[in-house]
Amino acid sequence: MFGESSESGILESTVKIDPSRSPFIRERLEVISEAAGFEGLLKEIQGLDAVDGFKVVFVQNPDADRVGFKKLRKIEKEVGLHLKGEAELVNPDIWYGVIKTNERWVFGFYKKNEAVWLHHVKKPHSYSTALSTRVARAVVNIAAPETDGVKMIDPCCGIGTVLVEALSMGIDIVGSDRNPLILDGVRENIAHFGFDGDVSLRDINDVTGSYDVAVIDLPYNLCSVITDDEQLEMLKSARRFAEKVVIVTLEDVDRNVEKAGFDIVDRCEVSKGRFVRQILVCA
């Protein structure tokens, strides 16, 4: 099970995704060895094959007391001395990491996420009520844990935050919105990051075709108030063209989701200032 977490909830998927896609994981270890004690871990790594050009780093555990500089350097040195092969401290080919977690010592390949999504924060066009880039990326991850062959649509795309994140992951996504005033801004946002996306002027009720998943932010924006009946029609339309829908909403829509023929399989809350959004995964 892999989960995308936020400050106020966890979005989960039953399919494990590439952790490098996550906007919440800064660094990670691909576990090679582990033991109940540090001495036991040293014995484990002594049996590994020799590799030249490595460097060992101690990874701080955010759920434990911070380890001081001298102590962590001592740990790194001890681990390095028990590894076969030649170390390379300046330009290593391989990074190893060691961490103490849940009363166990863990050793493995160390990788630091590039945080690609951070580059997407500064878009040419934005507005305050749009999803944050981090949450948009998490929503896309939940919508499409696997990207190969997936057809996605954002029929209420707003300024295109979800579109940019999906396109950056190589997902086949199209976007549309009924507001003609924002479409040029959406296209400029997409092009600014070197992506090529299909964006059109279209109401969600006029969407045709079939998609594996849709991401829908309800309502279109805080200035576009829709009635309960209009909301239900939107969800019924989504039920017509998408097998799975990830809904972002500022209000309780459970009843209309059920009326539209969806089951809510997962949910969480995400805060942005004074706004609290619900994120529903429906199938």
PyRosetta script that sets phi, psi and omega in degrees:
from pyrosetta import init, pose_from_sequence

init()
pose = pose_from_sequence("MFGESSESGILESTVKIDPSRSPFIRERLEVISEAAGFEGLLKEIQGLDAVDGFKVVFVQNPDADRVGFKKLRKIEKEVGLHLKGEAELVNPDIWYGVIKTNERWVFGFYKKNEAVWLHHVKKPHSYSTALSTRVARAVVNIAAPETDGVKMIDPCCGIGTVLVEALSMGIDIVGSDRNPLILDGVRENIAHFGFDGDVSLRDINDVTGSYDVAVIDLPYNLCSVITDDEQLEMLKSARRFAEKVVIVTLEDVDRNVEKAGFDIVDRCEVSKGRFVRQILVCA")
pose.set_psi(1, 129.5)
pose.set_omega(1, 176.4)
pose.set_phi(2, -118.5)
pose.set_psi(2, 134.6)
pose.set_omega(2, -178.9)
pose.set_phi(3, -122.6)
pose.set_psi(3, 140.5)
pose.set_omega(3, 169.9)
pose.set_phi(4, -93.9)
pose.set_psi(4, 120.8)
pose.set_omega(4, -175.4)
pose.set_phi(5, -106.6)
pose.set_psi(5, 154.7)
pose.set_omega(5, 173.4)
pose.set_phi(6, -132.7)
pose.set_psi(6, 179.7)
pose.set_omega(6, -178.1)
pose.set_phi(7, -65.9)
pose.set_psi(7, -23.5)
pose.set_omega(7, -173.8)
pose.set_phi(8, -122.9)
pose.set_psi(8, 13.0)
pose.set_omega(8, 178.7)
pose.set_phi(9, 176.5)
pose.set_psi(9, 176.0)
pose.set_omega(9, 179.2)
pose.set_phi(10, -128.3)
pose.set_psi(10, 129.3)
pose.set_omega(10, 173.5)
pose.set_phi(11, -99.5)
pose.set_psi(11, 124.7)
pose.set_omega(11, -174.6)
pose.set_phi(12, -116.0)
pose.set_psi(12, 153.2)
pose.set_omega(12, 174.7)
pose.set_phi(13, -134.4)
pose.set_psi(13, 140.8)
pose.set_omega(13, 178.1)
pose.set_phi(14, -77.8)
pose.set_psi(14, -6.8)
pose.set_omega(14, 177.4)
pose.set_phi(15, -106.9)
pose.set_psi(15, 128.1)
pose.set_omega(15, 179.3)
pose.set_phi(16, -74.0)
pose.set_psi(16, 129.8)
pose.set_omega(16, 179.1)
pose.set_phi(17, -107.0)
pose.set_psi(17, 166.8)
pose.set_omega(17, 176.3)
pose.set_phi(18, -63.1)
pose.set_psi(18, 118.2)
pose.set_omega(18, -177.3)
pose.set_phi(19, -63.0)
pose.set_psi(19, -17.8)
pose.set_omega(19, 178.3)
pose.set_phi(20, -68.1)
pose.set_psi(20, -16.5)
pose.set_omega(20, 178.4)
pose.set_phi(21, -79.6)
pose.set_psi(21, -16.8)
pose.set_omega(21, -173.5)
pose.set_phi(22, -73.9)
pose.set_psi(22, 136.5)
pose.set_omega(22, 174.6)
pose.set_phi(23, -85.6)
pose.set_psi(23, 2.6)
pose.set_omega(23, -177.7)
pose.set_phi(24, -109.9)
pose.set_psi(24, -21.7)
pose.set_omega(24, -179.5)
pose.set_phi(25, -90.6)
pose.set_psi(25, 116.1)
pose.set_omega(25, -179.5)
pose.set_phi(26, -90.2)
pose.set_psi(26, -35.4)
pose.set_omega(26, 179.8)
pose.set_phi(27, -151.1)
pose.set_psi(27, 158.7)
pose.set_omega(27, -176.8)
pose.set_phi(28, -155.1)
pose.set_psi(28, 161.9)
pose.set_omega(28, 175.6)
pose.set_phi(29, -119.4)
pose.set_psi(29, 133.4)
pose.set_omega(29, 168.5)
pose.set_phi(30, -94.2)
pose.set_psi(30, 106.4)
pose.set_omega(30, -166.9)
pose.set_phi(31, -63.7)
pose.set_psi(31, 131.7)
pose.set_omega(31, 174.1)
pose.set_phi(32, -109.0)
pose.set_psi(32, -47.8)
pose.set_omega(32, -178.9)
pose.set_phi(33, -142.4)
pose.set_psi(33, 155.7)
pose.set_omega(33, 173.9)
pose.set_phi(34, -153.2)
pose.set_psi(34, 156.4)
pose.set_omega(34, -178.3)
pose.set_phi(35, -155.7)
pose.set_psi(35, 163.8)
pose.set_omega(35, -178.1)
pose.set_phi(36, -71.0)
pose.set_psi(36, -28.4)
pose.set_omega(36, -179.3)
pose.set_phi(37, -132.8)
pose.set_psi(37, 166.0)
pose.set_omega(37, -177.9)
pose.set_phi(38, -65.1)
pose.set_psi(38, -41.7)
pose.set_omega(38, 179.1)
pose.set_phi(39, -62.6)
pose.set_psi(39, -36.8)
pose.set_omega(39, 177.7)
pose.set_phi(40, -65.9)
pose.set_psi(40, -36.8)
pose.set_omega(40, 178.2)
pose.set_phi(41, -66.4)
pose.set_psi(41, -39.9)
pose.set_omega(41, 178.9)
pose.set_phi(42, -60.8)
pose.set_psi(42, -38.4)
pose.set_omega(42, 178.0)
pose.set_phi(43, -66.8)
pose.set_psi(43, -37.6)
pose.set_omega(43, 179.4)
pose.set_phi(44, -62.5)
pose.set_psi(44, -46.7)
pose.set_omega(44, -173.9)
pose.set_phi(45, -76.4)
pose.set_psi(45, -17.1)
pose.set_omega(45, 175.9)
pose.set_phi(46, -63.7)
pose.set_psi(46, -25.3)
pose.set_omega(46, -177.9)
pose.set_phi(47, -88.0)
pose.set_psi(47, 0.7)
pose.set_omega(47, -179.3)
pose.set_phi(48, -76.6)
pose.set_psi(48, 155.3)
pose.set_omega(48, 178.1)
pose.set_phi(49, -65.5)
pose.set_psi(49, 152.1)
pose.set_omega(49, -179.9)
pose.set_phi(50, -70.5)
pose.set_psi(50, 135.0)
pose.set_omega(50, 177.4)
pose.set_phi(51, -138.0)
pose.set_psi(51, 130.1)
pose.set_omega(51, 177.8)
pose.set_phi(52, -94.5)
pose.set_psi(52, 155.4)
pose.set_omega(52, 174.4)
pose.set_phi(53, 80.8)
pose.set_psi(53, 34.3)
pose.set_omega(53, -177.9)
pose.set_phi(54, -105.9)
pose.set_psi(54, 161.2)
pose.set_omega(54, 172.2)
pose.set_phi(55, -139.8)
pose.set_psi(55, 142.0)
pose.set_omega(55, -179.3)
pose.set_phi(56, -109.3)
pose.set_psi(56, 132.9)
pose.set_omega(56, 175.2)
pose.set_phi(57, -125.0)
pose.set_psi(57, 142.7)
pose.set_omega(57, 174.1)
pose.set_phi(58, -86.9)
pose.set_psi(58, 131.2)
pose.set_omega(58, -178.6)
pose.set_phi(59, -101.2)
pose.set_psi(59, 120.8)
pose.set_omega(59, 178.8)
pose.set_phi(60, -68.2)
pose.set_psi(60, 136.0)
pose.set_omega(60, 176.0)
pose.set_phi(61, -89.0)
pose.set_psi(61, 115.4)
pose.set_omega(61, -177.7)
pose.set_phi(62, -65.2)
pose.set_psi(62, -15.5)
pose.set_omega(62, -179.2)
pose.set_phi(63, -97.8)
pose.set_psi(63, 8.1)
pose.set_omega(63, -179.1)
pose.set_phi(64, -132.7)
pose.set_psi(64, 170.8)
pose.set_omega(64, 177.5)
pose.set_phi(65, -62.4)
pose.set_psi(65, 141.6)
pose.set_omega(65, -178.7)
pose.set_phi(66, -68.6)
pose.set_psi(66, 134.0)
pose.set_omega(66, 179.9)
pose.set_phi(67, -84.4)
pose.set_psi(67, 133.2)
pose.set_omega(67, -178.7)
pose.set_phi(68, -67.1)
pose.set_psi(68, 161.0)
pose.set_omega(68, -174.5)
pose.set_phi(69, -59.3)
pose.set_psi(69, -48.1)
pose.set_omega(69, -177.0)
pose.set_phi(70, -62.9)
pose.set_psi(70, -40.6)
pose.set_omega(70, -178.3)
pose.set_phi(71, -68.6)
pose.set_psi(71, -42.1)
pose.set_omega(71, -178.8)
pose.set_phi(72, -68.4)
pose.set_psi(72, -35.4)
pose.set_omega(72, 177.4)
pose.set_phi(73, -65.5)
pose.set_psi(73, -36.4)
pose.set_omega(73, 177.8)
pose.set_phi(74, -64.8)
pose.set_psi(74, -41.4)
pose.set_omega(74, 179.0)
pose.set_phi(75, -64.1)
pose.set_psi(75, -44.7)
pose.set_omega(75, 179.5)
pose.set_phi(76, -60.9)
pose.set_psi(76, -41.4)
pose.set_omega(76, -179.3)
pose.set_phi(77, -65.5)
pose.set_psi(77, -44.1)
pose.set_omega(77, -179.5)
pose.set_phi(78, -61.4)
pose.set_psi(78, -44.3)
pose.set_omega(78, -180.0)
pose.set_phi(79, -64.1)
pose.set_psi(79, -45.2)
pose.set_omega(79, -180.0)
pose.set_phi(80, -60.0)
pose.set_psi(80, -38.9)
pose.set_omega(80, -179.8)
pose.set_phi(81, -67.9)
pose.set_psi(81, -24.5)
pose.set_omega(81, -178.8)
pose.set_phi(82, -92.2)
pose.set_psi(82, -4.3)
pose.set_omega(82, 176.5)
pose.set_phi(83, -90.4)
pose.set_psi(83, 140.6)
pose.set_omega(83, 176.1)
pose.set_phi(84, -80.2)
pose.set_psi(84, 141.8)
pose.set_omega(84, 179.7)
pose.set_phi(85, 112.0)
pose.set_psi(85, 175.7)
pose.set_omega(85, -177.7)
pose.set_phi(86, -98.5)
pose.set_psi(86, 132.1)
pose.set_omega(86, 177.9)
pose.set_phi(87, -79.4)
pose.set_psi(87, 157.0)
pose.set_omega(87, 176.0)
pose.set_phi(88, -139.7)
pose.set_psi(88, 104.6)
pose.set_omega(88, -172.7)
pose.set_phi(89, -86.3)
pose.set_psi(89, -18.8)
pose.set_omega(89, -175.6)
pose.set_phi(90, -92.3)
pose.set_psi(90, -55.9)
pose.set_omega(90, -179.4)
pose.set_phi(91, -127.7)
pose.set_psi(91, 72.0)
pose.set_omega(91, -176.1)
pose.set_phi(92, -69.5)
pose.set_psi(92, 146.0)
pose.set_omega(92, 173.6)
pose.set_phi(93, -85.7)
pose.set_psi(93, -29.4)
pose.set_omega(93, -177.4)
pose.set_phi(94, -130.0)
pose.set_psi(94, 132.6)
pose.set_omega(94, 175.7)
pose.set_phi(95, -107.1)
pose.set_psi(95, 126.0)
pose.set_omega(95, 172.6)
pose.set_phi(96, -108.2)
pose.set_psi(96, 151.7)
pose.set_omega(96, 177.2)
pose.set_phi(97, -131.2)
pose.set_psi(97, 151.9)
pose.set_omega(97, 176.1)
pose.set_phi(98, -135.2)
pose.set_psi(98, 139.7)
pose.set_omega(98, -177.4)
pose.set_phi(99, -148.6)
pose.set_psi(99, 149.6)
pose.set_omega(99, 172.5)
pose.set_phi(100, -105.2)
pose.set_psi(100, 121.5)
pose.set_omega(100, -177.6)
pose.set_phi(101, -145.9)
pose.set_psi(101, 136.8)
pose.set_omega(101, -179.9)
pose.set_phi(102, 52.0)
pose.set_psi(102, 42.7)
pose.set_omega(102, 178.4)
pose.set_phi(103, 64.2)
pose.set_psi(103, 16.2)
pose.set_omega(103, 176.0)
pose.set_phi(104, -124.8)
pose.set_psi(104, 154.2)
pose.set_omega(104, 176.5)
pose.set_phi(105, -102.3)
pose.set_psi(105, 132.8)
pose.set_omega(105, -175.2)
pose.set_phi(106, -125.6)
pose.set_psi(106, 137.7)
pose.set_omega(106, 178.8)
pose.set_phi(107, -128.1)
pose.set_psi(107, 140.0)
pose.set_omega(107, 178.7)
pose.set_phi(108, -174.1)
pose.set_psi(108, -174.7)
pose.set_omega(108, 175.8)
pose.set_phi(109, -71.1)
pose.set_psi(109, 130.1)
pose.set_omega(109, -178.8)
pose.set_phi(110, -97.0)
pose.set_psi(110, 130.2)
pose.set_omega(110, 178.0)
pose.set_phi(111, -135.3)
pose.set_psi(111, 139.1)
pose.set_omega(111, 178.6)
pose.set_phi(112, -111.6)
pose.set_psi(112, 127.1)
pose.set_omega(112, 179.8)
pose.set_phi(113, -67.6)
pose.set_psi(113, 143.1)
pose.set_omega(113, -177.5)
pose.set_phi(114, -77.5)
pose.set_psi(114, -14.7)
pose.set_omega(114, -179.0)
pose.set_phi(115, 54.6)
pose.set_psi(115, 53.1)
pose.set_omega(115, -179.8)
pose.set_phi(116, -56.2)
pose.set_psi(116, -36.3)
pose.set_omega(116, -175.6)
pose.set_phi(117, -60.6)
pose.set_psi(117, -26.5)
pose.set_omega(117, -179.7)
pose.set_phi(118, -61.8)
pose.set_psi(118, -32.1)
pose.set_omega(118, 179.3)
pose.set_phi(119, -68.4)
pose.set_psi(119, -19.7)
pose.set_omega(119, -177.3)
pose.set_phi(120, -89.0)
pose.set_psi(120, -4.5)
pose.set_omega(120, -178.7)
pose.set_phi(121, -65.4)
pose.set_psi(121, -41.6)
pose.set_omega(121, -177.6)
pose.set_phi(122, -90.3)
pose.set_psi(122, 88.0)
pose.set_omega(122, 178.2)
pose.set_phi(123, -97.3)
pose.set_psi(123, 155.7)
pose.set_omega(123, 176.5)
pose.set_phi(124, -59.8)
pose.set_psi(124, -33.8)
pose.set_omega(124, -177.8)
pose.set_phi(125, -131.2)
pose.set_psi(125, 138.8)
pose.set_omega(125, 177.9)
pose.set_phi(126, -158.5)
pose.set_psi(126, 167.7)
pose.set_omega(126, 170.0)
pose.set_phi(127, -146.4)
pose.set_psi(127, 157.4)
pose.set_omega(127, -166.6)
pose.set_phi(128, -65.7)
pose.set_psi(128, -26.7)
pose.set_omega(128, -176.5)
pose.set_phi(129, -88.6)
pose.set_psi(129, -1.9)
pose.set_omega(129, -179.8)
pose.set_phi(130, -70.7)
pose.set_psi(130, 156.7)
pose.set_omega(130, 173.8)
pose.set_phi(131, -59.5)
pose.set_psi(131, 144.4)
pose.set_omega(131, 173.5)
pose.set_phi(132, -67.4)
pose.set_psi(132, 155.9)
pose.set_omega(132, -179.1)
pose.set_phi(133, -60.5)
pose.set_psi(133, -40.4)
pose.set_omega(133, -179.3)
pose.set_phi(134, -62.7)
pose.set_psi(134, -47.2)
pose.set_omega(134, -179.6)
pose.set_phi(135, -67.4)
pose.set_psi(135, -39.2)
pose.set_omega(135, 178.1)
pose.set_phi(136, -59.3)
pose.set_psi(136, -41.2)
pose.set_omega(136, 179.6)
pose.set_phi(137, -66.5)
pose.set_psi(137, -39.8)
pose.set_omega(137, 177.7)
pose.set_phi(138, -63.7)
pose.set_psi(138, -41.4)
pose.set_omega(138, 179.0)
pose.set_phi(139, -61.8)
pose.set_psi(139, -42.2)
pose.set_omega(139, 178.1)
pose.set_phi(140, -63.4)
pose.set_psi(140, -40.9)
pose.set_omega(140, 178.2)
pose.set_phi(141, -60.0)
pose.set_psi(141, -40.6)
pose.set_omega(141, 179.6)
pose.set_phi(142, -71.2)
pose.set_psi(142, -38.2)
pose.set_omega(142, -179.5)
pose.set_phi(143, -66.8)
pose.set_psi(143, -37.2)
pose.set_omega(143, -176.7)
pose.set_phi(144, -136.4)
pose.set_psi(144, 76.3)
pose.set_omega(144, 176.2)
pose.set_phi(145, -56.7)
pose.set_psi(145, -34.9)
pose.set_omega(145, 174.8)
pose.set_phi(146, -115.2)
pose.set_psi(146, 132.3)
pose.set_omega(146, -172.4)
pose.set_phi(147, -97.9)
pose.set_psi(147, -23.4)
pose.set_omega(147, -175.2)
pose.set_phi(148, -64.7)
pose.set_psi(148, 124.2)
pose.set_omega(148, 175.3)
pose.set_phi(149, 75.8)
pose.set_psi(149, 4.4)
pose.set_omega(149, -177.6)
pose.set_phi(150, -86.2)
pose.set_psi(150, 131.9)
pose.set_omega(150, 174.0)
pose.set_phi(151, -106.1)
pose.set_psi(151, 120.4)
pose.set_omega(151, -176.5)
pose.set_phi(152, -120.8)
pose.set_psi(152, 152.6)
pose.set_omega(152, 176.0)
pose.set_phi(153, -138.0)
pose.set_psi(153, 141.8)
pose.set_omega(153, 170.7)
pose.set_phi(154, -118.8)
pose.set_psi(154, 92.9)
pose.set_omega(154, -172.7)
pose.set_phi(155, -81.3)
pose.set_psi(155, -3.0)
pose.set_omega(155, 175.1)
pose.set_phi(156, -132.1)
pose.set_psi(156, 59.8)
pose.set_omega(156, -162.5)
pose.set_phi(157, -71.9)
pose.set_psi(157, -13.8)
pose.set_omega(157, -179.7)
pose.set_phi(158, 56.7)
pose.set_psi(158, -132.3)
pose.set_omega(158, -176.7)
pose.set_phi(159, -86.1)
pose.set_psi(159, 0.6)
pose.set_omega(159, 170.7)
pose.set_phi(160, 95.7)
pose.set_psi(160, 20.1)
pose.set_omega(160, -178.3)
pose.set_phi(161, -62.2)
pose.set_psi(161, -44.4)
pose.set_omega(161, 179.0)
pose.set_phi(162, -67.0)
pose.set_psi(162, -39.0)
pose.set_omega(162, -179.7)
pose.set_phi(163, -60.0)
pose.set_psi(163, -45.5)
pose.set_omega(163, -178.9)
pose.set_phi(164, -60.9)
pose.set_psi(164, -44.5)
pose.set_omega(164, -178.7)
pose.set_phi(165, -66.3)
pose.set_psi(165, -41.7)
pose.set_omega(165, 179.6)
pose.set_phi(166, -65.6)
pose.set_psi(166, -44.2)
pose.set_omega(166, 179.4)
pose.set_phi(167, -63.4)
pose.set_psi(167, -34.4)
pose.set_omega(167, 179.6)
pose.set_phi(168, -66.6)
pose.set_psi(168, -20.2)
pose.set_omega(168, 178.2)
pose.set_phi(169, -96.9)
pose.set_psi(169, 4.2)
pose.set_omega(169, 179.2)
pose.set_phi(170, 78.3)
pose.set_psi(170, 20.5)
pose.set_omega(170, -178.7)
pose.set_phi(171, -83.1)
pose.set_psi(171, 139.8)
pose.set_omega(171, 176.5)
pose.set_phi(172, -78.7)
pose.set_psi(172, 98.6)
pose.set_omega(172, -176.2)
pose.set_phi(173, -131.5)
pose.set_psi(173, 143.7)
pose.set_omega(173, 172.5)
pose.set_phi(174, -120.3)
pose.set_psi(174, 153.9)
pose.set_omega(174, -180.0)
pose.set_phi(175, -130.0)
pose.set_psi(175, 154.5)
pose.set_omega(175, 175.9)
pose.set_phi(176, -155.1)
pose.set_psi(176, 161.0)
pose.set_omega(176, 177.1)
pose.set_phi(177, -157.8)
pose.set_psi(177, 152.6)
pose.set_omega(177, -178.6)
pose.set_phi(178, -87.6)
pose.set_psi(178, -5.3)
pose.set_omega(178, -179.8)
pose.set_phi(179, -93.1)
pose.set_psi(179, 108.6)
pose.set_omega(179, -177.2)
pose.set_phi(180, -70.8)
pose.set_psi(180, -16.4)
pose.set_omega(180, -174.9)
pose.set_phi(181, -75.8)
pose.set_psi(181, -17.5)
pose.set_omega(181, -174.8)
pose.set_phi(182, -104.5)
pose.set_psi(182, -11.2)
pose.set_omega(182, -171.4)
pose.set_phi(183, -62.8)
pose.set_psi(183, -39.2)
pose.set_omega(183, 178.0)
pose.set_phi(184, -62.4)
pose.set_psi(184, -38.9)
pose.set_omega(184, 177.9)
pose.set_phi(185, -65.3)
pose.set_psi(185, -38.8)
pose.set_omega(185, 177.5)
pose.set_phi(186, -61.6)
pose.set_psi(186, -48.3)
pose.set_omega(186, -178.4)
pose.set_phi(187, -63.7)
pose.set_psi(187, -37.6)
pose.set_omega(187, 178.9)
pose.set_phi(188, -68.0)
pose.set_psi(188, -38.4)
pose.set_omega(188, 177.1)
pose.set_phi(189, -60.3)
pose.set_psi(189, -44.8)
pose.set_omega(189, -179.0)
pose.set_phi(190, -64.4)
pose.set_psi(190, -47.2)
pose.set_omega(190, -178.5)
pose.set_phi(191, -66.5)
pose.set_psi(191, -30.1)
pose.set_omega(191, -178.8)
pose.set_phi(192, -58.3)
pose.set_psi(192, -32.3)
pose.set_omega(192, -178.7)
pose.set_phi(193, -100.1)
pose.set_psi(193, 12.5)
pose.set_omega(193, 174.6)
pose.set_phi(194, 81.0)
pose.set_psi(194, 19.2)
pose.set_omega(194, -179.4)
pose.set_phi(195, -101.8)
pose.set_psi(195, 160.0)
pose.set_omega(195, 178.3)
pose.set_phi(196, -122.7)
pose.set_psi(196, 110.7)
pose.set_omega(196, -176.0)
pose.set_phi(197, -128.1)
pose.set_psi(197, 152.2)
pose.set_omega(197, 178.7)
pose.set_phi(198, -93.3)
pose.set_psi(198, 112.7)
pose.set_omega(198, -179.5)
pose.set_phi(199, -128.9)
pose.set_psi(199, 131.2)
pose.set_omega(199, -176.0)
pose.set_phi(200, -136.5)
pose.set_psi(200, 160.9)
pose.set_omega(200, 175.2)
pose.set_phi(201, -85.7)
pose.set_psi(201, 109.7)
pose.set_omega(201, -176.1)
pose.set_phi(202, -163.7)
pose.set_psi(202, 138.5)
pose.set_omega(202, 174.1)
pose.set_phi(203, -77.8)
pose.set_psi(203, 148.2)
pose.set_omega(203, -178.8)
pose.set_phi(204, -58.9)
pose.set_psi(204, -31.6)
pose.set_omega(204, -179.7)
pose.set_phi(205, -71.9)
pose.set_psi(205, -10.8)
pose.set_omega(205, 179.9)
pose.set_phi(206, -104.1)
pose.set_psi(206, 4.9)
pose.set_omega(206, -179.9)
pose.set_phi(207, -67.8)
pose.set_psi(207, 133.7)
pose.set_omega(207, 175.8)
pose.set_phi(208, -118.3)
pose.set_psi(208, 172.1)
pose.set_omega(208, -180.0)
pose.set_phi(209, 92.4)
pose.set_psi(209, -170.3)
pose.set_omega(209, -177.8)
pose.set_phi(210, -136.1)
pose.set_psi(210, 136.4)
pose.set_omega(210, -177.5)
pose.set_phi(211, -132.9)
pose.set_psi(211, 149.5)
pose.set_omega(211, 178.7)
pose.set_phi(212, -71.0)
pose.set_psi(212, -35.2)
pose.set_omega(212, -176.7)
pose.set_phi(213, -154.4)
pose.set_psi(213, 146.9)
pose.set_omega(213, 175.7)
pose.set_phi(214, -126.1)
pose.set_psi(214, 143.8)
pose.set_omega(214, 172.0)
pose.set_phi(215, -111.5)
pose.set_psi(215, 122.3)
pose.set_omega(215, -174.2)
pose.set_phi(216, -128.5)
pose.set_psi(216, 120.8)
pose.set_omega(216, 175.2)
pose.set_phi(217, -96.6)
pose.set_psi(217, 113.9)
pose.set_omega(217, -178.4)
pose.set_phi(218, -106.0)
pose.set_psi(218, 139.9)
pose.set_omega(218, -18.1)
pose.set_phi(219, -71.7)
pose.set_psi(219, -168.2)
pose.set_omega(219, -177.5)
pose.set_phi(220, -58.2)
pose.set_psi(220, -43.2)
pose.set_omega(220, 172.3)
pose.set_phi(221, -162.3)
pose.set_psi(221, 171.9)
pose.set_omega(221, -174.2)
pose.set_phi(222, -67.4)
pose.set_psi(222, -18.9)
pose.set_omega(222, -179.5)
pose.set_phi(223, -89.7)
pose.set_psi(223, -8.5)
pose.set_omega(223, -178.8)
pose.set_phi(224, -109.4)
pose.set_psi(224, 87.6)
pose.set_omega(224, -177.1)
pose.set_phi(225, -78.4)
pose.set_psi(225, 129.9)
pose.set_omega(225, 178.0)
pose.set_phi(226, -117.0)
pose.set_psi(226, 152.1)
pose.set_omega(226, 179.5)
pose.set_phi(227, -79.0)
pose.set_psi(227, 169.2)
pose.set_omega(227, 178.2)
pose.set_phi(228, -62.3)
pose.set_psi(228, -39.1)
pose.set_omega(228, 179.8)
pose.set_phi(229, -67.6)
pose.set_psi(229, -39.5)
pose.set_omega(229, 178.5)
pose.set_phi(230, -65.1)
pose.set_psi(230, -38.9)
pose.set_omega(230, 177.5)
pose.set_phi(231, -62.6)
pose.set_psi(231, -43.1)
pose.set_omega(231, 179.2)
pose.set_phi(232, -63.1)
pose.set_psi(232, -40.1)
pose.set_omega(232, 178.7)
pose.set_phi(233, -63.2)
pose.set_psi(233, -38.4)
pose.set_omega(233, 177.4)
pose.set_phi(234, -61.5)
pose.set_psi(234, -44.3)
pose.set_omega(234, -178.5)
pose.set_phi(235, -69.4)
pose.set_psi(235, -35.6)
pose.set_omega(235, 176.0)
pose.set_phi(236, -65.1)
pose.set_psi(236, -38.1)
pose.set_omega(236, 177.0)
pose.set_phi(237, -63.3)
pose.set_psi(237, -42.8)
pose.set_omega(237, 178.2)
pose.set_phi(238, -61.5)
pose.set_psi(238, -38.1)
pose.set_omega(238, 178.8)
pose.set_phi(239, -63.6)
pose.set_psi(239, -29.1)
pose.set_omega(239, -179.2)
pose.set_phi(240, -73.5)
pose.set_psi(240, -37.5)
pose.set_omega(240, -173.0)
pose.set_phi(241, -110.6)
pose.set_psi(241, -4.3)
pose.set_omega(241, -178.7)
pose.set_phi(242, -134.3)
pose.set_psi(242, 139.5)
pose.set_omega(242, 178.4)
pose.set_phi(243, -79.0)
pose.set_psi(243, -29.3)
pose.set_omega(243, -177.9)
pose.set_phi(244, -136.8)
pose.set_psi(244, 141.3)
pose.set_omega(244, -178.8)
pose.set_phi(245, -134.9)
pose.set_psi(245, 133.1)
pose.set_omega(245, 171.0)
pose.set_phi(246, -106.0)
pose.set_psi(246, 115.0)
pose.set_omega(246, -174.6)
pose.set_phi(247, -104.0)
pose.set_psi(247, 132.3)
pose.set_omega(247, 173.5)
pose.set_phi(248, -112.7)
pose.set_psi(248, 124.1)
pose.set_omega(248, -173.2)
pose.set_phi(249, -146.1)
pose.set_psi(249, 151.2)
pose.set_omega(249, 177.0)
pose.set_phi(250, -93.5)
pose.set_psi(250, -7.6)
pose.set_omega(250, -176.8)
pose.set_phi(251, -134.5)
pose.set_psi(251, 170.8)
pose.set_omega(251, -179.8)
pose.set_phi(252, -73.6)
pose.set_psi(252, 115.9)
pose.set_omega(252, -179.5)
pose.set_phi(253, -119.1)
pose.set_psi(253, 12.4)
pose.set_omega(253, -174.9)
pose.set_phi(254, -53.7)
pose.set_psi(254, -43.7)
pose.set_omega(254, -176.6)
pose.set_phi(255, -63.8)
pose.set_psi(255, -45.1)
pose.set_omega(255, 179.5)
pose.set_phi(256, -69.3)
pose.set_psi(256, -33.1)
pose.set_omega(256, 176.0)
pose.set_phi(257, -60.5)
pose.set_psi(257, -43.6)
pose.set_omega(257, 179.1)
pose.set_phi(258, -66.5)
pose.set_psi(258, -42.6)
pose.set_omega(258, 179.6)
pose.set_phi(259, -62.6)
pose.set_psi(259, -32.5)
pose.set_omega(259, -179.2)
pose.set_phi(260, -75.6)
pose.set_psi(260, -9.5)
pose.set_omega(260, 176.8)
pose.set_phi(261, 99.2)
pose.set_psi(261, 14.1)
pose.set_omega(261, 178.7)
pose.set_phi(262, -99.3)
pose.set_psi(262, 154.7)
pose.set_omega(262, 167.7)
pose.set_phi(263, -109.7)
pose.set_psi(263, 135.3)
pose.set_omega(263, 176.4)
pose.set_phi(264, -85.0)
pose.set_psi(264, 115.6)
pose.set_omega(264, -175.6)
pose.set_phi(265, -101.6)
pose.set_psi(265, -14.6)
pose.set_omega(265, 177.5)
pose.set_phi(266, -164.2)
pose.set_psi(266, 158.3)
pose.set_omega(266, -178.9)
pose.set_phi(267, -162.5)
pose.set_psi(267, 160.6)
pose.set_omega(267, 172.1)
pose.set_phi(268, -160.6)
pose.set_psi(268, 176.5)
pose.set_omega(268, 175.0)
pose.set_phi(269, -119.7)
pose.set_psi(269, 143.5)
pose.set_omega(269, 178.5)
pose.set_phi(270, -130.8)
pose.set_psi(270, 129.7)
pose.set_omega(270, -178.2)
pose.set_phi(271, -101.2)
pose.set_psi(271, 140.7)
pose.set_omega(271, 172.4)
pose.set_phi(272, -139.7)
pose.set_psi(272, 100.5)
pose.set_omega(272, -174.0)
pose.set_phi(273, 63.3)
pose.set_psi(273, -126.9)
pose.set_omega(273, -179.7)
pose.set_phi(274, -89.6)
pose.set_psi(274, -3.5)
pose.set_omega(274, 179.4)
pose.set_phi(275, -89.2)
pose.set_psi(275, 134.5)
pose.set_omega(275, 174.3)
pose.set_phi(276, -118.8)
pose.set_psi(276, 114.2)
pose.set_omega(276, -180.0)
pose.set_phi(277, -100.0)
pose.set_psi(277, 143.8)
pose.set_omega(277, 169.3)
pose.set_phi(278, -97.7)
pose.set_psi(278, 140.5)
pose.set_omega(278, 175.6)
pose.set_phi(279, -119.5)
pose.set_psi(279, 118.5)
pose.set_omega(279, -175.6)
pose.set_phi(280, -114.0)
pose.set_psi(280, 133.5)
pose.set_omega(280, 173.8)
pose.set_phi(281, -103.4)
pose.set_psi(281, 117.3)
pose.set_omega(281, -172.8)
pose.set_phi(282, -122.7)
pose.set_psi(282, 143.1)
pose.set_omega(282, 179.0)
pose.set_phi(283, -140.9)
pose.dump_pdb("model.pdb")
